[in-house]
Amino acid sequence: MTKFDYLSECQLMQIPDAVYHLMRHTELKRCDLSGNVITKIPAKFAVKFSLITELNLSHNQMSKLPEELAELQALERLDISHNTFIALPPVAWRIPQLKRLLANNNFIIDVDVERLRHAPALELVDLQANPLPPRLHDLLQNLTGIRIELSPRQIEDWEDLNV
C-alpha cells in the first residue's frame, strides 16, 4: 500500500504514461494530482489504480470526469474543488463507496438532486462557492440524509421587494 503525491504542483497537463508503468506493481491507495493544469483523467486511470481510496484532483482545469471512475470500488474521498465543473459529474453517483465529494469553488449551476439523494454511500458534499441557482440552492439545503455544505444564498435583485 502506498500513496503518491509527488505529482502535485508539477504543471502537468495530463497523467504521464510513465506513471502507469512505474506504478504497475504497486497497490496505490491515495493519489494527489492537485495543483496542476490537468483537463481530463484518462479512462485507464480507474483500471490501473482500482484500489484507490482517496483521489485529489483539486486546483486543476477539469470540467468532467470519465465514466470509468465508477469502477473505483474502494474510492471514499474525491476532491474536485477549484476546477471548472458546471455540473456535478454524474459518475459521482455511481462510485459505490464514495462518502465525501468536495466540489467547492467551481462554476456548478446544475446538480441532479434526485440522483444525489440516492447515491449509495455519500455522507458529505461540499458545494460552497458555486453559483447555484436559488431554486437549486433551496432544494439542496432541504435535502436530508446527506450533509450538503453550501455558501449563503445570494438574494437575487428581483427578490428584494424593499426596493
C-alpha positions as CSV (number, residue, x, y, z in Angstrom):
1,M,0.0,0.0,0.0
2,T,1.3,3.4,-0.9
3,K,0.4,6.8,-2.0
4,F,1.9,9.3,-4.4
5,D,1.7,13.0,-4.0
6,Y,4.9,13.9,-5.8
7,L,2.7,14.7,-8.9
8,S,1.0,17.7,-7.3
9,E,2.1,21.2,-8.3
10,C,4.0,19.8,-11.3
11,Q,2.2,21.8,-14.1
12,L,1.1,18.5,-15.5
13,M,-1.4,18.8,-18.4
14,Q,-2.1,15.1,-18.2
15,I,-1.1,12.0,-16.3
16,P,2.2,10.8,-17.8
17,D,2.1,7.2,-19.3
18,A,5.3,6.5,-17.3
19,V,3.3,6.7,-14.1
20,Y,1.1,3.8,-15.1
21,H,4.3,1.8,-16.0
22,L,6.2,2.7,-12.8
23,M,3.3,2.0,-10.5
24,R,2.1,-1.2,-12.2
25,H,3.1,-3.5,-9.3
26,T,2.0,-1.0,-6.6
27,E,-1.2,-1.1,-4.6
28,L,-1.9,2.7,-4.7
29,K,-4.3,3.9,-2.0
30,R,-4.1,7.7,-2.2
31,C,-3.3,9.8,-5.2
32,D,-2.8,13.6,-5.2
33,L,-2.8,15.3,-8.6
34,S,-3.7,18.7,-7.2
35,G,-2.3,22.0,-8.4
36,N,-1.7,21.1,-12.0
37,V,-3.3,22.1,-15.3
38,I,-4.9,18.7,-16.0
39,T,-8.0,19.0,-18.1
40,K,-9.1,15.3,-18.1
41,I,-8.4,12.0,-16.4
42,P,-8.0,9.1,-18.8
43,A,-10.3,6.1,-18.7
44,K,-7.4,3.8,-18.0
45,F,-6.8,5.5,-14.7
46,A,-9.6,3.6,-13.0
47,V,-8.4,0.3,-14.4
48,K,-4.7,0.8,-13.4
49,F,-5.4,2.2,-9.9
50,S,-8.5,0.3,-8.9
51,L,-7.7,0.2,-5.1
52,I,-7.6,4.0,-4.6
53,T,-9.5,5.2,-1.5
54,E,-8.6,9.0,-1.9
55,L,-8.2,11.0,-5.1
56,N,-7.3,14.6,-5.0
57,L,-7.9,16.4,-8.3
58,S,-8.3,19.9,-6.9
59,H,-6.8,23.0,-8.4
60,N,-6.8,21.8,-12.0
61,Q,-8.8,22.7,-15.1
62,M,-11.2,19.8,-15.3
63,S,-14.8,20.1,-16.3
64,K,-15.7,16.4,-16.5
65,L,-14.7,13.0,-15.2
66,P,-14.6,9.7,-17.1
67,E,-17.5,7.3,-16.5
68,E,-14.9,4.6,-15.7
69,L,-14.3,6.2,-12.3
70,A,-17.4,4.3,-11.2
71,E,-15.2,1.2,-11.3
72,L,-13.2,2.5,-8.4
73,Q,-14.8,0.2,-5.9
74,A,-12.8,1.5,-2.9
75,L,-12.9,5.2,-3.5
76,E,-14.2,7.0,-0.5
77,R,-13.0,10.6,-0.9
78,L,-12.9,12.6,-4.2
79,D,-11.7,16.2,-4.2
80,I,-12.6,18.1,-7.5
81,S,-12.6,21.5,-5.8
82,H,-11.2,24.5,-7.6
83,N,-11.8,23.3,-11.1
84,T,-14.1,24.3,-14.0
85,F,-17.1,22.0,-13.4
86,I,-20.5,23.5,-14.3
87,A,-22.4,20.4,-13.1
88,L,-21.7,17.8,-10.5
89,P,-20.3,14.9,-12.6
90,P,-22.9,12.1,-13.0
91,V,-20.3,9.4,-12.4
92,A,-20.1,10.5,-8.7
93,W,-23.5,8.9,-8.0
94,R,-22.2,5.6,-9.3
95,I,-19.0,5.3,-7.2
96,P,-20.1,2.6,-4.8
97,Q,-18.1,3.6,-1.6
98,L,-17.8,7.4,-2.2
99,K,-18.5,9.1,1.1
100,R,-17.0,12.6,0.7
101,L,-17.3,14.7,-2.5
102,L,-15.6,18.0,-2.4
103,A,-16.7,20.2,-5.3
104,N,-16.4,23.7,-3.8
105,N,-15.0,26.6,-5.8
106,N,-16.2,25.5,-9.2
107,F,-18.8,27.0,-11.5
108,I,-21.6,24.5,-10.7
109,I,-25.1,25.5,-11.6
110,D,-26.5,22.0,-12.1
111,V,-26.9,19.2,-9.6
112,D,-29.2,16.1,-10.2
113,V,-30.7,16.3,-6.7
114,E,-32.7,13.1,-7.2
115,R,-29.6,11.0,-8.1
116,L,-27.7,12.7,-5.3
117,R,-30.4,11.6,-2.9
118,H,-30.0,8.0,-3.9
119,A,-26.1,7.9,-4.1
120,P,-25.1,4.7,-2.4
121,A,-22.7,5.9,0.3
122,L,-22.4,9.7,0.1
123,E,-22.3,11.4,3.5
124,L,-20.9,14.8,2.6
125,V,-21.0,17.0,-0.5
126,D,-19.2,20.4,-0.3
127,L,-20.7,22.8,-2.8
128,Q,-19.6,26.1,-1.3
129,A,-18.5,28.9,-3.5
130,N,-20.5,27.8,-6.6
131,P,-23.1,29.9,-8.4
132,L,-26.0,27.6,-7.7
133,P,-29.4,29.0,-8.8
134,P,-31.7,30.0,-5.9
135,R,-34.2,27.1,-6.5
136,L,-31.4,24.5,-6.6
137,H,-29.8,26.0,-3.5
138,D,-33.1,25.7,-1.6
139,L,-33.5,22.1,-2.8
140,L,-30.0,21.2,-1.7
141,Q,-30.4,23.0,1.6
142,N,-33.5,20.9,2.4
143,L,-32.0,17.5,1.4
144,T,-31.9,15.1,4.3
145,G,-29.6,12.1,4.8
146,I,-26.5,13.7,3.3
147,R,-24.7,16.7,4.7
148,I,-24.5,19.4,2.0
149,E,-22.2,22.3,2.6
150,L,-23.4,25.5,0.9
151,S,-22.4,29.1,0.9
152,P,-25.1,31.5,2.0
153,R,-27.6,32.0,-0.9
154,Q,-27.3,35.3,-2.7
155,I,-30.6,37.2,-2.9
156,E,-31.4,38.0,-6.5
157,D,-32.3,41.6,-7.3
158,W,-35.8,40.7,-8.2
159,E,-36.3,39.0,-4.8
160,D,-35.5,42.2,-2.9
161,L,-39.0,43.6,-2.5
162,N,-37.8,46.5,-0.4
163,V,-36.5,48.4,-3.5
